[in-house]
């Protein structure tokens, strides 16, 4: 059987990461936790990175019955040197960690703007920088950058988050161009609103910024432009991340996998 016919066969893509090391940031819960568990289930040894030590311990406990293992690494990603060092020897890198503040531009705290860009753009650069030598040496690697529909579209009151995600899109494409000759792919996954604590914490801020009651935020703000009127589950996003690591996805690089319920179809 030729390689092309094998790729077009009737079987669903399977993911075997036995012997591989994956690093997932923001792994203590939400999307990051779901990604860590999915990659561990595929056999990877997962370096789970977060500031939340208790959340990482709970994640490791959930993963104990899986084929892979989850190693908790408590780290604040504003420590950029430590982040780069931790990425050494990584086969799969999932840049997921993020934070959000909803404020008008004129009221947005400059220190928070700086922190958001450090965690969500500069840290991914340093993690990629730390991971690439090993990936290049072995001729294989997968970089998945957790972007957002806000990497493709802007929303009012989210200047730092939108700026960071737009920058992440460009960083991911550059990594794809440089990594292609070395068997390394780099892609973004772009969900809209996911059922996570980060989104739940936004509701009060969104209500205040838009001048509406909190109970109206979901329908009138978060899901206003979505054809599919529900939040995405973290496990759905994790499955998209996993797909970008399967052999059949080796030709997918430098692009954005959009999970937005039709938001950008408008």
Secondary structure as the mmCIF struct_conf table of DSSP 4:
data_model
#
loop_
_struct_conf.conf_type_id
_struct_conf.id
_struct_conf.beg_label_comp_id
_struct_conf.beg_label_asym_id
_struct_conf.beg_label_seq_id
_struct_conf.end_label_comp_id
_struct_conf.end_label_asym_id
_struct_conf.end_label_seq_id
HELX_RH_AL_P HELX_RH_AL_P1 UNK A 3 UNK A 7
TURN_TY1_P TURN_TY1_P1 UNK A 8 UNK A 8
BEND BEND1 UNK A 9 UNK A 11
HELX_LH_PP_P HELX_LH_PP_P1 UNK A 12 UNK A 13
TURN_TY1_P TURN_TY1_P2 UNK A 18 UNK A 19
STRN STRN1 UNK A 21 UNK A 25
BEND BEND2 UNK A 26 UNK A 26
TURN_TY1_P TURN_TY1_P3 UNK A 27 UNK A 28
BEND BEND3 UNK A 29 UNK A 29
HELX_RH_AL_P HELX_RH_AL_P2 UNK A 30 UNK A 41
TURN_TY1_P TURN_TY1_P4 UNK A 42 UNK A 43
STRN STRN2 UNK A 45 UNK A 50
BEND BEND4 UNK A 51 UNK A 51
HELX_RH_AL_P HELX_RH_AL_P3 UNK A 53 UNK A 63
TURN_TY1_P TURN_TY1_P5 UNK A 64 UNK A 65
BEND BEND5 UNK A 66 UNK A 68
STRN STRN3 UNK A 69 UNK A 74
TURN_TY1_P TURN_TY1_P6 UNK A 77 UNK A 78
HELX_RH_AL_P HELX_RH_AL_P4 UNK A 80 UNK A 86
TURN_TY1_P TURN_TY1_P7 UNK A 87 UNK A 89
BEND BEND6 UNK A 91 UNK A 91
STRN STRN4 UNK A 92 UNK A 95
HELX_RH_3T_P HELX_RH_3T_P1 UNK A 105 UNK A 107
HELX_RH_AL_P HELX_RH_AL_P5 UNK A 110 UNK A 117
HELX_RH_PI_P HELX_RH_PI_P1 UNK A 118 UNK A 122
HELX_RH_AL_P HELX_RH_AL_P6 UNK A 123 UNK A 138
TURN_TY1_P TURN_TY1_P8 UNK A 139 UNK A 139
STRN STRN5 UNK A 141 UNK A 146
HELX_RH_3T_P HELX_RH_3T_P2 UNK A 149 UNK A 151
TURN_TY1_P TURN_TY1_P9 UNK A 152 UNK A 152
BEND BEND7 UNK A 153 UNK A 153
TURN_TY1_P TURN_TY1_P10 UNK A 156 UNK A 157
HELX_RH_AL_P HELX_RH_AL_P7 UNK A 159 UNK A 179
HELX_RH_3T_P HELX_RH_3T_P3 UNK A 180 UNK A 182
TURN_TY1_P TURN_TY1_P11 UNK A 183 UNK A 183
STRN STRN6 UNK A 184 UNK A 191
BEND BEND8 UNK A 192 UNK A 193
STRN STRN7 UNK A 194 UNK A 194
BEND BEND9 UNK A 195 UNK A 196
HELX_RH_AL_P HELX_RH_AL_P8 UNK A 197 UNK A 210
TURN_TY1_P TURN_TY1_P12 UNK A 211 UNK A 211
BEND BEND10 UNK A 212 UNK A 212
HELX_RH_3T_P HELX_RH_3T_P4 UNK A 214 UNK A 216
HELX_RH_AL_P HELX_RH_AL_P9 UNK A 217 UNK A 217
HELX_RH_PI_P HELX_RH_PI_P2 UNK A 218 UNK A 222
TURN_TY1_P TURN_TY1_P13 UNK A 223 UNK A 225
BEND BEND11 UNK A 227 UNK A 228
BEND BEND12 UNK A 230 UNK A 230
HELX_LH_PP_P HELX_LH_PP_P2 UNK A 231 UNK A 231
STRN STRN8 UNK A 232 UNK A 232
HELX_LH_PP_P HELX_LH_PP_P3 UNK A 233 UNK A 233
HELX_RH_AL_P HELX_RH_AL_P10 UNK A 234 UNK A 243
TURN_TY1_P TURN_TY1_P14 UNK A 244 UNK A 245
BEND BEND13 UNK A 246 UNK A 246
HELX_RH_3T_P HELX_RH_3T_P5 UNK A 247 UNK A 249
TURN_TY1_P TURN_TY1_P15 UNK A 250 UNK A 251
BEND BEND14 UNK A 254 UNK A 254
STRN STRN9 UNK A 256 UNK A 259
BEND BEND15 UNK A 260 UNK A 260
TURN_TY1_P TURN_TY1_P16 UNK A 261 UNK A 262
HELX_RH_3T_P HELX_RH_3T_P6 UNK A 263 UNK A 265
#
